Amino acid sequence: MAITEINASEPMKWGDEFLLGYGPIDTVHEEFVDLLGRLQGADDAALPALLDQFAAHCTAHFEMENTWMVETEFPPRDCHIDEHAAVLASVQEVQGLLAHGDVAICRDLVAQLADWFPSHADHLDSALAHWMTKKRLGGKPVVVRRGLKLR
């Protein structure tokens, strides 16, 4: 089931709709969503420190997933790794611009990441979660999502 609509007017919060069924990915995604939600709700003065924390998280998060993809020869790894690199480059560029006072570009990046993440997780990361579960446990993950509305 696809991750459903996210309310753009409220900071992102972790919920079952983001579960992919592979514990290490779900854990790092929960931290990603928490940090992104904190950035969405932060006042201007808090943005630089939070963006630094988010950048460090993204570096570790993407390196972990990239390592798994290379080590296990995940078939669509190149596209996935390239997407991680593009996001990290954008975050790092905005860190520099924010350091010079460009709050608007930071807010735009945060909004774009909130739009990007659900689709990325639903398509690329869910395929990786299935792959890792099959490699490690011999089958697909089972995901139980509570409180979701069926279409």
SEVEXVO-765102 format. One record per atom (N, C-alpha, C): residue number from 1; atom name; x, y negated, z negated. Coordinates in steps of 0.001 Angstrom, whole numbers, plus 500000, padded with zeros to 6 digits. Example, Ala and Ser with C-alpha at 12.3 -4.5 7.8 and 13.67 -1.06 7.14 Angstrom:
residues 2
R | num | atome | east | north | up
R | 1 | N | 513190 | 505690 | 492200
R | 1 | CA | 512300 | 504500 | 492200
R | 1 | C | 513200 | 503300 | 492200
R | 2 | N | 512850 | 502250 | 492920
R | 2 | CA | 513670 | 501060 | 492860
R | 2 | C | 512900 | 499970 | 492130
***
This chain:
residues 151
R | num | atome | east | north | up
R | 1 | N | 500849 | 501181 | 500000
R | 1 | CA | 500000 | 500000 | 500000
R | 1 | C | 500887 | 498767 | 500000
R | 2 | N | 500559 | 497817 | 500794
R | 2 | CA | 501334 | 496588 | 500925
R | 2 | C | 501161 | 495713 | 499691
R | 3 | N | 502195 | 494962 | 499401
R | 3 | CA | 502106 | 493971 | 498334
R | 3 | C | 501112 | 492921 | 498803
R | 4 | N | 500177 | 492603 | 497938
R | 4 | CA | 499089 | 491703 | 498319
R | 4 | C | 499491 | 490248 | 498200
R | 5 | N | 498544 | 489383 | 498449
R | 5 | CA | 498781 | 487947 | 498438
R | 5 | C | 499344 | 487479 | 497098
R | 6 | N | 500273 | 486554 | 497177
R | 6 | CA | 500845 | 485917 | 495993
R | 6 | C | 500304 | 484496 | 495960
R | 7 | N | 499831 | 484055 | 494804
R | 7 | CA | 499304 | 482704 | 494657
R | 7 | C | 500478 | 481730 | 494588
R | 8 | N | 500648 | 480938 | 495652
R | 8 | CA | 501794 | 480039 | 495764
R | 8 | C | 501760 | 478902 | 494747
R | 9 | N | 500590 | 478617 | 494160
R | 9 | CA | 500509 | 477503 | 493219
R | 9 | C | 500968 | 477882 | 491813
R | 10 | N | 501163 | 479143 | 491569
R | 10 | CA | 501607 | 479611 | 490257
R | 10 | C | 502976 | 480266 | 490381
R | 11 | N | 503828 | 480127 | 489356
R | 11 | CA | 505116 | 480817 | 489391
R | 11 | C | 504923 | 482333 | 489504
R | 12 | N | 505816 | 482966 | 490238
R | 12 | CA | 505756 | 484419 | 490387
R | 12 | C | 505928 | 485091 | 489036
R | 13 | N | 505211 | 486178 | 488861
R | 13 | CA | 505337 | 487005 | 487661
R | 13 | C | 505424 | 488452 | 488108
R | 14 | N | 506212 | 489218 | 487392
R | 14 | CA | 506355 | 490633 | 487691
R | 14 | C | 505047 | 491351 | 487397
R | 15 | N | 504693 | 492238 | 488272
R | 15 | CA | 503505 | 493055 | 488077
R | 15 | C | 503620 | 494334 | 488882
R | 16 | N | 502681 | 495226 | 488661
R | 16 | CA | 502696 | 496526 | 489332
R | 16 | C | 502703 | 496422 | 490848
R | 17 | N | 502186 | 495316 | 491384
R | 17 | CA | 502148 | 495171 | 492837
R | 17 | C | 503538 | 495169 | 493461
R | 18 | N | 504577 | 494934 | 492640
R | 18 | CA | 505943 | 494921 | 493145
R | 18 | C | 506667 | 496260 | 492979
R | 19 | N | 506077 | 497200 | 492266
R | 19 | CA | 506737 | 498486 | 492019
R | 19 | C | 506995 | 499237 | 493321
R | 20 | N | 508191 | 499819 | 493413
R | 20 | CA | 508555 | 500631 | 494572
R | 20 | C | 508801 | 502092 | 494202
R | 21 | N | 508936 | 502382 | 492923
R | 21 | CA | 509062 | 503760 | 492480
R | 21 | C | 510477 | 504281 | 492324
R | 22 | N | 511462 | 503428 | 492513
R | 22 | CA | 512847 | 503823 | 492253
R | 22 | C | 513346 | 502894 | 491158
R | 23 | N | 513534 | 503451 | 489973
R | 23 | CA | 513812 | 502668 | 488767
R | 23 | C | 514864 | 501584 | 488897
R | 24 | N | 516044 | 501897 | 489432
R | 24 | CA | 517066 | 500852 | 489523
R | 24 | C | 516649 | 499661 | 490403
R | 25 | N | 515921 | 499932 | 491476
R | 25 | CA | 515444 | 498832 | 492324
R | 25 | C | 514352 | 498062 | 491593
R | 26 | N | 513422 | 498770 | 490971
R | 26 | CA | 512352 | 498081 | 490247
R | 26 | C | 512921 | 497193 | 489138
R | 27 | N | 513935 | 497653 | 488454
R | 27 | CA | 514550 | 496877 | 487370
R | 27 | C | 515174 | 495587 | 487903
R | 28 | N | 515938 | 495685 | 488979
R | 28 | CA | 516600 | 494497 | 489525
R | 28 | C | 515580 | 493567 | 490179
R | 29 | N | 514528 | 494127 | 490739
R | 29 | CA | 513477 | 493285 | 491309
R | 29 | C | 512694 | 492545 | 490229
R | 30 | N | 512504 | 493175 | 489093
R | 30 | CA | 511820 | 492486 | 487998
R | 30 | C | 512623 | 491256 | 487565
R | 31 | N | 513931 | 491406 | 487472
R | 31 | CA | 514782 | 490268 | 487108
R | 31 | C | 514717 | 489190 | 488195
R | 32 | N | 514735 | 489591 | 489464
R | 32 | CA | 514645 | 488648 | 490578
R | 32 | C | 513361 | 487830 | 490478
R | 33 | N | 512225 | 488522 | 490302
R | 33 | CA | 510924 | 487851 | 490217
R | 33 | C | 510881 | 486931 | 489002
R | 34 | N | 511414 | 487369 | 487874
R | 34 | CA | 511438 | 486537 | 486670
R | 34 | C | 512243 | 485259 | 486903
R | 35 | N | 513429 | 485398 | 487477
R | 35 | CA | 514260 | 484216 | 487725
R | 35 | C | 513616 | 483283 | 488749
R | 36 | N | 513033 | 483852 | 489788
R | 36 | CA | 512371 | 483023 | 490790
R | 36 | C | 511172 | 482287 | 490176
R | 37 | N | 510408 | 482977 | 489341
R | 37 | CA | 509294 | 482331 | 488653
R | 37 | C | 509758 | 481204 | 487746
R | 38 | N | 510876 | 481412 | 487072
R | 38 | CA | 511430 | 480357 | 486217
R | 38 | C | 511880 | 479158 | 487048
R | 39 | N | 512465 | 479413 | 488223
R | 39 | CA | 512838 | 478321 | 489116
R | 39 | C | 511609 | 477562 | 489608
R | 40 | N | 510543 | 478284 | 489921
R | 40 | CA | 509322 | 477641 | 490391
R | 40 | C | 508740 | 476702 | 489335
R | 41 | N | 508839 | 477082 | 488079
R | 41 | CA | 508242 | 476290 | 487008
R | 41 | C | 509190 | 475325 | 486319
R | 42 | N | 510439 | 475263 | 486762
R | 42 | CA | 511456 | 474463 | 486069
R | 42 | C | 511330 | 472981 | 486380
R | 43 | N | 511709 | 472171 | 485393
R | 43 | CA | 511814 | 470740 | 485679
R | 43 | C | 513144 | 470494 | 486397
R | 44 | N | 513288 | 469327 | 486975
R | 44 | CA | 514455 | 469022 | 487802
R | 44 | C | 515776 | 469231 | 487064
R | 45 | N | 515819 | 468853 | 485800
R | 45 | CA | 517064 | 468952 | 485034
R | 45 | C | 517515 | 470393 | 484838
R | 46 | N | 516572 | 471317 | 484797
R | 46 | CA | 516913 | 472728 | 484568
R | 46 | C | 517313 | 473458 | 485846
R | 47 | N | 517027 | 472882 | 486996
R | 47 | CA | 517265 | 473591 | 488260
R | 47 | C | 518717 | 474024 | 488494
R | 48 | N | 519718 | 473165 | 488278
R | 48 | CA | 521090 | 473599 | 488587
R | 48 | C | 521523 | 474859 | 487817
R | 49 | N | 521267 | 474891 | 486535
R | 49 | CA | 521675 | 476063 | 485745
R | 49 | C | 520884 | 477300 | 486153
R | 50 | N | 519592 | 477129 | 486398
R | 50 | CA | 518776 | 478274 | 486817
R | 50 | C | 519172 | 478772 | 488202
R | 51 | N | 519479 | 477852 | 489117
R | 51 | CA | 519897 | 478278 | 490451
R | 51 | C | 521237 | 478997 | 490380
R | 52 | N | 522134 | 478557 | 489515
R | 52 | CA | 523404 | 479270 | 489321
R | 52 | C | 523154 | 480685 | 488815
R | 53 | N | 522256 | 480816 | 487860
R | 53 | CA | 521916 | 482126 | 487311
R | 53 | C | 521289 | 483001 | 488403
R | 54 | N | 520413 | 482420 | 489191
R | 54 | CA | 519759 | 483142 | 490281
R | 54 | C | 520786 | 483583 | 491328
R | 55 | N | 521733 | 482718 | 491663
R | 55 | CA | 522773 | 483061 | 492639
R | 55 | C | 523619 | 484239 | 492139
R | 56 | N | 523975 | 484218 | 490866
R | 56 | CA | 524747 | 485333 | 490299
R | 56 | C | 523932 | 486622 | 490346
R | 57 | N | 522636 | 486510 | 490028
R | 57 | CA | 521769 | 487679 | 490108
R | 57 | C | 521734 | 488219 | 491541
R | 58 | N | 521513 | 487327 | 492513
R | 58 | CA | 521413 | 487761 | 493910
R | 58 | C | 522698 | 488440 | 494375
R | 59 | N | 523834 | 487902 | 493974
R | 59 | CA | 525111 | 488501 | 494355
R | 59 | C | 525190 | 489945 | 493851
R | 60 | N | 524904 | 490161 | 492579
R | 60 | CA | 524962 | 491510 | 492006
R | 60 | C | 523871 | 492410 | 492598
R | 61 | N | 522669 | 491895 | 492713
R | 61 | CA | 521515 | 492635 | 493241
R | 61 | C | 521808 | 493122 | 494658
R | 62 | N | 522226 | 492206 | 495520
R | 62 | CA | 522451 | 492563 | 496918
R | 62 | C | 523668 | 493473 | 497068
R | 63 | N | 524710 | 493246 | 496282
R | 63 | CA | 525880 | 494134 | 496335
R | 63 | C | 525503 | 495555 | 495943
R | 64 | N | 524656 | 495691 | 494926
R | 64 | CA | 524216 | 497017 | 494493
R | 64 | C | 523464 | 497722 | 495614
R | 65 | N | 522462 | 497052 | 496182
R | 65 | CA | 521690 | 497665 | 497261
R | 65 | C | 522565 | 497937 | 498484
R | 66 | N | 523433 | 496992 | 498837
R | 66 | CA | 524305 | 497178 | 499995
R | 66 | C | 525222 | 498386 | 499809
R | 67 | N | 525758 | 498552 | 498607
R | 67 | CA | 526623 | 499700 | 498321
R | 67 | C | 525854 | 501006 | 498492
R | 68 | N | 524634 | 501065 | 497955
R | 68 | CA | 523824 | 502278 | 498122
R | 68 | C | 523604 | 502582 | 499596
R | 69 | N | 523274 | 501540 | 500366
R | 69 | CA | 522969 | 501752 | 501776
R | 69 | C | 524176 | 502277 | 502537
R | 70 | N | 525357 | 501740 | 502252
R | 70 | CA | 526572 | 502189 | 502936
R | 70 | C | 526947 | 503591 | 502472
R | 71 | N | 526966 | 503815 | 501162
R | 71 | CA | 527385 | 505113 | 500622
R | 71 | C | 526473 | 506262 | 501054
R | 72 | N | 525175 | 505983 | 501214
R | 72 | CA | 524230 | 507048 | 501575
R | 72 | C | 523881 | 507044 | 503061
R | 73 | N | 524534 | 506167 | 503818
R | 73 | CA | 524302 | 506053 | 505259
R | 73 | C | 522830 | 505821 | 505593
R | 74 | N | 522224 | 504893 | 504860
R | 74 | CA | 520835 | 504498 | 505091
R | 74 | C | 520713 | 503988 | 506524
R | 75 | N | 519865 | 504608 | 507349
R | 75 | CA | 519849 | 504265 | 508779
R | 75 | C | 519672 | 502777 | 509114
R | 76 | N | 518689 | 502040 | 508550
R | 76 | CA | 518561 | 500630 | 508951
R | 76 | C | 519376 | 499663 | 508089
R | 77 | N | 520529 | 500120 | 507613
R | 77 | CA | 521305 | 499319 | 506666
R | 77 | C | 521810 | 498001 | 507236
R | 78 | N | 522197 | 497960 | 508504
R | 78 | CA | 522803 | 496745 | 509045
R | 78 | C | 521844 | 495560 | 508978
R | 79 | N | 520608 | 495767 | 509383
R | 79 | CA | 519603 | 494703 | 509342
R | 79 | C | 519360 | 494253 | 507906
R | 80 | N | 519253 | 495210 | 507002
R | 80 | CA | 518981 | 494927 | 505593
R | 80 | C | 520154 | 494149 | 504974
R | 81 | N | 521364 | 494592 | 505241
R | 81 | CA | 522561 | 493929 | 504713
R | 81 | C | 522675 | 492514 | 505276
R | 82 | N | 522366 | 492349 | 506573
R | 82 | CA | 522407 | 491025 | 507187
R | 82 | C | 521393 | 490084 | 506535
R | 83 | N | 520211 | 490608 | 506214
R | 83 | CA | 519195 | 489770 | 505568
R | 83 | C | 519656 | 489329 | 504187
R | 84 | N | 520266 | 490245 | 503434
R | 84 | CA | 520818 | 489880 | 502134
R | 84 | C | 521854 | 488768 | 502285
R | 85 | N | 522746 | 488915 | 503275
R | 85 | CA | 523808 | 487919 | 503478
R | 85 | C | 523219 | 486549 | 503815
R | 86 | N | 522178 | 486527 | 504628
R | 86 | CA | 521552 | 485258 | 505002
R | 86 | C | 520910 | 484581 | 503798
R | 87 | N | 520227 | 485361 | 502971
R | 87 | CA | 519598 | 484787 | 501781
R | 87 | C | 520662 | 484252 | 500831
R | 88 | N | 521701 | 485026 | 500596
R | 88 | CA | 522754 | 484582 | 499682
R | 88 | C | 523454 | 483328 | 500220
R | 89 | N | 523692 | 483263 | 501519
R | 89 | CA | 524312 | 482074 | 502110
R | 89 | C | 523418 | 480856 | 501907
R | 90 | N | 522119 | 481023 | 502062
R | 90 | CA | 521187 | 479909 | 501849
R | 90 | C | 521207 | 479453 | 500399
R | 91 | N | 521193 | 480402 | 499476
R | 91 | CA | 521226 | 480055 | 498052
R | 91 | C | 522506 | 479294 | 497730
R | 92 | N | 523636 | 479765 | 498244
R | 92 | CA | 524905 | 479096 | 497963
R | 92 | C | 524972 | 477711 | 498591
R | 93 | N | 524428 | 477557 | 499791
R | 93 | CA | 524397 | 476235 | 500427
R | 93 | C | 523550 | 475268 | 499609
R | 94 | N | 522404 | 475741 | 499135
R | 94 | CA | 521521 | 474886 | 498346
R | 94 | C | 522152 | 474558 | 496989
R | 95 | N | 522926 | 475460 | 496426
R | 95 | CA | 523636 | 475128 | 495184
R | 95 | C | 524495 | 473877 | 495385
R | 96 | N | 525203 | 473823 | 496502
R | 96 | CA | 526045 | 472660 | 496788
R | 96 | C | 525233 | 471399 | 496976
R | 97 | N | 524124 | 471506 | 497698
R | 97 | CA | 523269 | 470342 | 497932
R | 97 | C | 522604 | 469870 | 496637
R | 98 | N | 522199 | 470824 | 495811
R | 98 | CA | 521593 | 470468 | 494526
R | 98 | C | 522606 | 469773 | 493621
R | 99 | N | 523858 | 470199 | 493688
R | 99 | CA | 524904 | 469556 | 492892
R | 99 | C | 525063 | 468079 | 493260
R | 100 | N | 524644 | 467726 | 494472
R | 100 | CA | 524688 | 466329 | 494917
R | 100 | C | 523322 | 465649 | 494788
R | 101 | N | 522410 | 466286 | 494029
R | 101 | CA | 521143 | 465653 | 493700
R | 101 | C | 519963 | 465968 | 494600
R | 102 | N | 520123 | 466871 | 495561
R | 102 | CA | 519018 | 467176 | 496480
R | 102 | C | 518081 | 468207 | 495851
R | 103 | N | 517179 | 467718 | 495031
R | 103 | CA | 516209 | 468568 | 494341
R | 103 | C | 515185 | 469120 | 495328
R | 104 | N | 514795 | 468319 | 496307
R | 104 | CA | 513762 | 468737 | 497266
R | 104 | C | 514180 | 469984 | 498036
R | 105 | N | 515451 | 470063 | 498436
R | 105 | CA | 515904 | 471237 | 499190
R | 105 | C | 515885 | 472480 | 498304
R | 106 | N | 516156 | 472300 | 497028
R | 106 | CA | 516094 | 473420 | 496090
R | 106 | C | 514653 | 473905 | 495949
R | 107 | N | 513741 | 472983 | 495790
R | 107 | CA | 512318 | 473360 | 495675
R | 107 | C | 511842 | 474065 | 496944
R | 108 | N | 512309 | 473607 | 498107
R | 108 | CA | 511943 | 474241 | 499371
R | 108 | C | 512503 | 475665 | 499438
R | 109 | N | 513757 | 475841 | 499053
R | 109 | CA | 514355 | 477181 | 499040
R | 109 | C | 513561 | 478117 | 498143
R | 110 | N | 513227 | 477656 | 496956
R | 110 | CA | 512478 | 478480 | 496006
R | 110 | C | 511133 | 478886 | 496601
R | 111 | N | 510448 | 477959 | 497245
R | 111 | CA | 509163 | 478267 | 497884
R | 111 | C | 509349 | 479287 | 499011
R | 112 | N | 510396 | 479103 | 499791
R | 112 | CA | 510661 | 480036 | 500890
R | 112 | C | 510995 | 481434 | 500360
R | 113 | N | 511751 | 481508 | 499283
R | 113 | CA | 512086 | 482811 | 498691
R | 113 | C | 510850 | 483499 | 498112
R | 114 | N | 509948 | 482712 | 497531
R | 114 | CA | 508703 | 483283 | 497009
R | 114 | C | 507848 | 483847 | 498145
R | 115 | N | 507911 | 483230 | 499318
R | 115 | CA | 507211 | 483763 | 500490
R | 115 | C | 507923 | 484990 | 501050
R | 116 | N | 509258 | 484958 | 501057
R | 116 | CA | 510075 | 486008 | 501658
R | 116 | C | 510060 | 487306 | 500854
R | 117 | N | 510198 | 487218 | 499545
R | 117 | CA | 510441 | 488408 | 498736
R | 117 | C | 509374 | 489497 | 498867
R | 118 | N | 508082 | 489190 | 498767
R | 118 | CA | 507104 | 490286 | 498840
R | 118 | C | 507212 | 491104 | 500130
R | 119 | N | 507399 | 490447 | 501241
R | 119 | CA | 507525 | 491161 | 502512
R | 119 | C | 508825 | 491961 | 502571
R | 120 | N | 509908 | 491357 | 502123
R | 120 | CA | 511202 | 492056 | 502100
R | 120 | C | 511102 | 493319 | 501247
R | 121 | N | 510526 | 493164 | 500068
R | 121 | CA | 510397 | 494318 | 499169
R | 121 | C | 509470 | 495370 | 499759
R | 122 | N | 508370 | 494932 | 500321
R | 122 | CA | 507359 | 495847 | 500840
R | 122 | C | 507856 | 496635 | 502046
R | 123 | N | 508710 | 496038 | 502841
R | 123 | CA | 509160 | 496707 | 504059
R | 123 | C | 510563 | 497293 | 503906
R | 124 | N | 511557 | 496447 | 503718
R | 124 | CA | 512935 | 496940 | 503693
R | 124 | C | 513277 | 497673 | 502399
R | 125 | N | 512933 | 497070 | 501258
R | 125 | CA | 513303 | 497705 | 499992
R | 125 | C | 512480 | 498944 | 499692
R | 126 | N | 511233 | 498991 | 500132
R | 126 | CA | 510448 | 500211 | 499895
R | 126 | C | 511039 | 501369 | 500694
R | 127 | N | 511527 | 501096 | 501902
R | 127 | CA | 512182 | 502151 | 502687
R | 127 | C | 513448 | 502619 | 501979
R | 128 | N | 514194 | 501678 | 501403
R | 128 | CA | 515395 | 502049 | 500655
R | 128 | C | 515029 | 502848 | 499409
R | 129 | N | 513966 | 502458 | 498710
R | 129 | CA | 513529 | 503206 | 497522
R | 129 | C | 513160 | 504637 | 497897
R | 130 | N | 512456 | 504806 | 499003
R | 130 | CA | 512107 | 506162 | 499464
R | 130 | C | 513368 | 506956 | 499789
R | 131 | N | 514279 | 506319 | 500500
R | 131 | CA | 515527 | 506965 | 500888
R | 131 | C | 516334 | 507401 | 499656
R | 132 | N | 516488 | 506489 | 498699
R | 132 | CA | 517284 | 506800 | 497501
R | 132 | C | 516629 | 507891 | 496678
R | 133 | N | 515309 | 507860 | 496561
R | 133 | CA | 514610 | 508896 | 495800
R | 133 | C | 514765 | 510242 | 496485
R | 134 | N | 514635 | 510258 | 497789
R | 134 | CA | 514801 | 511518 | 498526
R | 134 | C | 516227 | 512044 | 498388
R | 135 | N | 517211 | 511155 | 498503
R | 135 | CA | 518622 | 511565 | 498370
R | 135 | C | 518924 | 512099 | 496970
R | 136 | N | 518391 | 511429 | 495959
R | 136 | CA | 518739 | 511787 | 494583
R | 136 | C | 517828 | 512854 | 493985
R | 137 | N | 516540 | 512833 | 494374
R | 137 | CA | 515575 | 513723 | 493722
R | 137 | C | 514873 | 514681 | 494684
R | 138 | N | 515092 | 514500 | 495982
R | 138 | CA | 514513 | 515426 | 496945
R | 138 | C | 513092 | 515129 | 497381
R | 139 | N | 512546 | 513977 | 497056
R | 139 | CA | 511184 | 513655 | 497464
R | 139 | C | 510946 | 512169 | 497445
R | 140 | N | 509751 | 511762 | 497835
R | 140 | CA | 509377 | 510343 | 497831
R | 140 | C | 508979 | 509908 | 496426
R | 141 | N | 509137 | 508611 | 496127
R | 141 | CA | 508701 | 508123 | 494814
R | 141 | C | 507177 | 508110 | 494715
R | 142 | N | 506711 | 508282 | 493499
R | 142 | CA | 505282 | 508143 | 493208
R | 142 | C | 505125 | 506823 | 492473
R | 143 | N | 504236 | 505977 | 492982
R | 143 | CA | 504037 | 504658 | 492389
R | 143 | C | 502595 | 504552 | 491928
R | 144 | N | 502413 | 504239 | 490656
R | 144 | CA | 501083 | 504015 | 490103
R | 144 | C | 500968 | 502524 | 489835
R | 145 | N | 500032 | 501895 | 490546
R | 145 | CA | 499823 | 500461 | 490392
R | 145 | C | 498467 | 500239 | 489743
R | 146 | N | 498482 | 499639 | 488570
R | 146 | CA | 497259 | 499383 | 487822
R | 146 | C | 496651 | 498055 | 488221
R | 147 | N | 495353 | 497987 | 488234
R | 147 | CA | 494648 | 496728 | 488402
R | 147 | C | 494651 | 496141 | 489804
R | 148 | N | 495055 | 496892 | 490809
R | 148 | CA | 495032 | 496359 | 492157
R | 148 | C | 493644 | 496467 | 492740
R | 149 | N | 493253 | 495450 | 493472
R | 149 | CA | 491954 | 495472 | 494148
R | 149 | C | 492126 | 496111 | 495506
R | 150 | N | 491254 | 497045 | 495820
R | 150 | CA | 491279 | 497653 | 497146
R | 150 | C | 490549 | 496747 | 498103
R | 151 | N | 491022 | 496727 | 499324
R | 151 | CA | 490391 | 495856 | 500325
R | 151 | C | 489050 | 496359 | 500726
***
